[in-house]
Amino acid sequence: MHSHSCNVIADRGTNNMKLKLTGCAASIVLALASVVISSSWGGDFPVRPVRIVVPSTPGGALDILSRILAQKLPERWGQPLVIDNRAGAGGIIGTEIVAKADPDGHTLLVVALGYAANPFLYDKLPYRTPQDFAAITVLASAPNVLVVHPSVAASSVRELIALAKAKPGILVYASSGVGTSGHLAMELFKRMSGVDFVHVPFKGAGASTAAVVAGQVQILSTALGAALPQIKSGRLRALAVTGLKRTAVAPEIPTAAESGLPGYVVDGWFAALAPGRTPVRVVERLQTDISAVYKIPDIAERLTALGFDAGGTTPRETTQFIAGEIAKWGKLIKEVGIRGD
């Protein structure tokens, strides 16, 4: 071990103090530099309010999941978390905001299946998918539920398919927008069952659900949690959930495979992203803190009651998962020839 000395040379003629840095003084400078670097790479994150951009209207699954985070993350961070709903253009408006935000973790994006679909629905996007984003975690997943207005003469998927084949092009399904989970789920349903439904897109999950409840359209595939109140009240009839298995929150609803369409599976998913080039340490901190919130017992119970399965995947796992979804839905969109508005 060598001891280092700090030598100070005074220049009395100019009243300036010159420091000759040798030994430990050089070490101090290096240490200070490392503190600055560490801080800029996530050591002190967050240093101001964090904004979550929700590229959809209030009330949908992305909005619900974000507001749960907004209740709990400020306690961990000592900083507010602001929800910024930026609906429009199939989610592109909100997504572009985050793609062009500073990559420091203070502006985040929550996305659903439409994020994976948009590169195939639109000729040109104002950002690159997925290169302009850093995947943080899958927040949650949830099967869709296939529902009909009570006036529809079908109590199972099998009966709905038979009805649609008897009246081709007569039944109408709603979605919360072109390229959303509900839209693509129904297009996959049409392709696998050989039926023809007419598609009417609405602006958001609330509007599409209300249209079916009112009887303006007959069919909807939407997040289970969003439709449960209307199912329980009898305003909508549930035919099937679209996951591999029945759900804990509504075990009486069969899967689509049980109800008449074997092999049909659509799991809705919801993920958090940061701008591309966000430091790895910040992304990892975000993943750790977000996952911790969803594991709090009362929050976990609330998610289950809403029909969600909590996520918590690592950034690497999330990147790989989204890449798989981009490939899967891109193939369907190309084959069916779906175009964005």
N, C-alpha and C positions, 0 to 999 in steps of 0.2 A: 504493500500500500504506500502510495506517495501522498504526502500532504501538499496542498496547493496554497499559495499565498496570494492575496490581492494587494497589488502595489498601487498606491495613489501618489501621483506626482503633482505638486502644486506649482503653477506658474504665477508667481506673485506679481510679475510685471504687468499682467493683463487682468488681474483679479478673476481669471477663469480657472476653474479646476479641471485639469485634464486627467482622465482616468486611463491608466495603462492597464488593460485587462490581460491578466495572465492567470494561469492556473484556475482557481475556484471561480474567479469572476467570469471567465469564459464559460464555465459550467453553468453559472447562474443565467447567462444570456441564453444558452441552449435550453435550459429548463423553462425559462419564460416563453421561449418560442414554442416549445412543445405544449405548454398550457394554452397558448393562443390557438395552435392547430387543433388541439383536443376540443377546445370550446367550439370552434367552427365546425367540427365534425360530430357534434351531437352531445358533447359533455354537458352543456348547459341547456339543452333543449327541454321544453320550449321557453323562449325568452319574451314572448308576447302572445296575445290571443291566437288560437288556432281556428281556422275556418274549414268546415267540411262542406264542400259543394255537393248538393244533391241534384242530379240532372233530371229531376221529375217533380211532379206536383206534391204538395203536402198530403199525408195520409196513406201513401203506399208503403211497401215493405222497406225500401231504402230509407225513407223518411223516418219510419218507426225505429229502425235499427240505429240510425244516426242520433236520434233524440235520446235513446237510452244511453249512448256514449256521452252525450252532452250533460247528462245528469251526474255522471260519476267521474269522468276523466279530469275535470277541473280540481277535484279533491286530490288527485295524484300529482297534478302538474302545477297547481297554484296559478293557473292561467285559465281564462274563460275559453269555452269551445262554442263557436258560433255556427249555427246551421244556416246555409245559404241555398235556398231552393231556386234553381235555374233551369226550369223546364223549357222544352222546345226543341224542334228539329230532331226528334228521336233521340234526345240526350246529347246531341252534338254540341249545343251551346255551352252547357255546363262542363262537358269534357274538355272542350277547347280552353276554357278559362284555366283549368288546372294544368293542362299541357304547357301553357305559356307562363305559369307562375314561377316564382323563385323556388329553386329546388332545395329548400331548407327545412321542409317538414311542416311549415306553418299553414300550408294550403293543401288540403287533401280532397280526394274524390271517392265517392262510393258508386259502384257500378253493379249492374245485373247483366243478364244474358245479352241484352241489346248491345252492350259494349263489344262483345265478340262478333255480333252479327253485322254491325254497321259498316265495316270495311267492304262487305260484299253487297250491301244494299245501296251504297252511294258510290258514284264514280270517283269523287274526290272529297277527301276529308281534310279539315284544316290542321290535322295532326297525324302522326304515324302510330298505328296500333300494331304491336304493343311497345314499340321502341321509345316513345315519348313518355313512358310511365314506368314507375318502379312498383312492383306488386308488394303489398304489405301482408295481407292475410285474407282468407275467405272468412267473412264475418259470420255467415250462417247459410244454411241451405233449407229449402222447404219444397215439398212437392206442390204442384198445382192441384187444384180440384176442378173437375169438370162438372159444371152446374147448368141446369136448364130452368126456364120459367115454368112454374107449376102447370101451366096450360099445355105444355108439350106432352104428347102421349108416349112417353118413354120413361121407364124407371131403371133402366140399365144401359150400359154402353151397347150391348147387343141389340136392344130395342131401338136405340137412337140410330144405329147404323141401318137397321131394317127400315125405319121411318124415312131416313134420308134417301135410301135407294128407291123407295116407293114414290118420293116427291123430290126428284133431283133439282137442285138449284133454288129450292123454296125456303129452306131453313137458313137463318142468318145468325152468324156468331159475331160477338163484339170482342174487341181487344183494347188494351190501353195504349195502342200505337203500333205503327209498322215496325217490325223487327223486335218487338218485345217478346218476353217469354210466352205470354198467352197467345200471341199471333203465331209464333213459330211452332208452339205446341199443337195448335189446331191444324196448321199446314201439314205437320208430320202425321197427325191423326187422319186427315183426309187422304194422304198418300198411302198410309198403311191399311186403311179400311176400304179405299176405293169409292168414297162418297164425295159429293159436291156440296159444300156450304158456301154461302156468300159472306164475305168479310166486310165488316164496318168498323174502322178504327176510331177510337175516341181519344180525348186528351186526358190520359191518366186513368189509374185503376178505379178511383172513385166514380168517375163519369161512366165508365164501361159497366161497372157493377150496377149502378143506378138504372142504366138503360135496360138491363135484363130484368131487374126487379119491377120496372114499370111495364114490361112486356113489349117494349119497342123492338127488341131483338130477342132471340130465343136461347142462345147458347153462349157460354163463357168458360174459358180456362184461365183461372187466376190463382194467386197465392192463397193457400188454404186459410191462413189466419185472417186475411182480408174479407173472405166470404163467410166465415163461421157464424157471425151474428145473424146474417140473413138466412143461412141454412137452418139454424136452430129455431128461428121465428117462423119458418115455413114459407118465407117469401121467395126462396130459391130451393130447388131440389138437387141434391148432390147425387151424381151418378157414380163417380169414381175419383180416387186420388191417383196421381200420375207417377208416384214413386214405386220402388221395387216392393215395398211392404206397406201394410196399413200403418196409420199413425197413432201415437199414444193419445193425442188430443181428440181424435174422432175415430175410434177403432171400429165403429159400425159402418164406416164408408169403405167399400171394397176397393181393391186396386183395379186399374183399367184392365189388366191381364185377367183377373178373376171375373170381371164384369163383361168381357166379350171381345177384348183386343189383345191377344197374347203378344208379348215382346214390346209393348208400348210403354216406354219409361221417359219421363221428363222431370228432372229435378231442377227447380229454380235455385239460383245461387246468388249471393250478394258479397261483393269483395271491396276492400279498401285499397286505394292506390295513392301514390305520391307522384309528383313530377319526376320525370327521368333525371338521372344524375343527382338525386337526393342521396346524401352520404349514407353508406351502409349502416353505420352506427345509429343514425336517426331512424332509418327504416326498421331496424331491429328493436329499438326502443318503442316505436309505435306498435309493432306487432306484440311485444310483451305486454304493454299497458292495455291495449284493446282486448286482447285475449283474456287478461286478468279480470276485466270488467264483466265479461260475459260468463265468467266462472263464479261470480258472487252468487251465493245460493238463491236470494230472492230474485235476482236478475235472470238466473238460469231457469227458475220456475216460470217466470213471466214469458220468457222466450218459448218454452215448451207449450204454455197455454195459448200462445199465438200461432202455434204450428211450426215453429222453427227448430232446427237442430243447430246448436252453436258450432261454429267453425274453430278457428284458432290455428290454421295451417301456417307453416313457416313461409317467409318470403320466397324461398326456392320452390317449395311445394306449390305455392299459389301461382307462381310463374308457369310451372309445368301444367297445372290444372287448366289455367286460362288458355294456354296454347292448344290443349286438347279440345276445349270448347270452340275455339276459333276454327279449328279444322273440321269438327263435327257439323257445326251449323253452317259454315261456309259451303260445305258439300250440298246440304239440303237446299240452301238459298239458290245456288247455281242450278241444281237439277230442276227445281220448281219454277225458277225464273222470277223470284220475288224482287221487287224494286222499291226503294224508299220513296217517300212522298216528294 
